[in-house]
Amino acid sequence: MKITYISHATLLIEVAGVKIVTDPWVKGSSYCDQWHLFPKSLSPDLIRDADFVLYSHGHEDHLHQASLQTINKNAKLFYPYSWYGGTTTFFKELGFNHVKEVLNEETVNLNDRIRVTYLSNNLDNVIVIEANGQVIVNVNDALPSASPLMIARFISKINQRWKKIDYVFSSYGGASYFPNTVHFSEKNDIEIGETRELFFVNNFCKIISGLNPAFAVPFATDFVLLDDNQRWINKIKFPREKIRDFYHNYTGGSTSVKVIEAYPNDYFSDMQFQQASP
């Protein structure tokens, strides 16, 4: 198995000649030209010949139309069940005819070696990928903003079904309009923003320590806001290069988990991490 970090929440997972892509956002901006990829994808063409595309949820930094349109139309698309209609129609209007809606806690076989399970938390989903005896838990945005009870519930549910986890990928930062677009005289933007970032990175640590994978990768937080009145939010985002030490302090140093600082083009091959990003 080879897992290449492409950008934001986009992974390329290659197993025995099969290529799986998650949440492709590899080009352009999102949310009315407010969010911009940073760092940018170095090799967006790597996802073009994907065999399968797995979507975790419908937010535009995960379900990005311009990025999806770069993928060959024979790819099979999987997306989680929700109460919003029209998703299959949308994909088919883009030229994709192999589209499957997956129910909560349903497991689908991509082939005889690869299984995928969706675990729903409202509109967000954890995606568990089993391939060649290895387990990838793609948390993306489903848990880092959740309550302690919800996180504990998902940790218990995942650990019951998958006794040994090799990789966990999870977001670790904020992704909403607050606090960057809501201002009033009594509000300390910087203090609230930094506190909110600590909330997310603490939840990242809680998720990782509970699942106890061999490798933990913070991702899905690779964007910046470039409007003049919103640029300040970029400066208070929790630095990815400090997450490893933060996690070890969180666990008191008693952990075997390797927290990996990965960037576009870095990859795992046969349970070894390789730095390929400049």
MOBELJO-V541088 format. One line per field, one symbol per residue. ss: DSSP state (@ for helix, = for strand, . for the rest). phi: phi as a letter, one per 40 degrees, with the letter a starting at -180 (. if undefined). psi: psi as a letter, one per 40 degrees, with the letter a starting at -180 (. if undefined). A space follows every 50 residues. Layout:
# MOBELJO-V541088
ss->???
phi->???
psi->???
This chain:
# MOBELJO-V541088
ss->.======..======..=====......==....===......@@@@... .===..........@@@@.......=====......@@@@@@@.....== ==....===....========..========..=======.......@@@ @@@@@@@@@@@.....====..................@@@@@@@@@@@@ @@@@@@@@@@@...====....===......@@@@....@@@@@@@@@@@ .......===......===..===....
phi->.bbbccafbcbbbbbfgcbbbbfcbbagbaffgccbdaccccbccccdcc cbbbbcaccccbbbdccccccdccccbbbcdacccgcccdcccchcbbbb cbcdgcbbccacbbbbbbbcbgccacbbbbafgbbbbccfbcbdbccdcc ccccdccccccbcbbcbbbacaacabcbbcbbbaccccdcccccccccdc cccdcccccccfccbbbcagbcabbbcdcbddcccbcccccbcdcccccc cggcabcccbcbbdgcabafgbcbcbcc
psi->hhhhhdibehihhhhfehhhhhghheiaiigffdhhhhiihdgdededfi dihhhdieidedghddddeeiieeihhhiihiehiedddddddeeheghh hhiheihihdaeehihhhhhgbeihhhhhhhfeihhhgdbeddeeiiddd dddddddddddhdhhdhhhiieiifiehedehiidehgdddddddddddd dddddddddddfidhhhhaffgiiheideeddddeeihhdeedddddddd eeegiehhhhgiiheiihhffhhhhei.
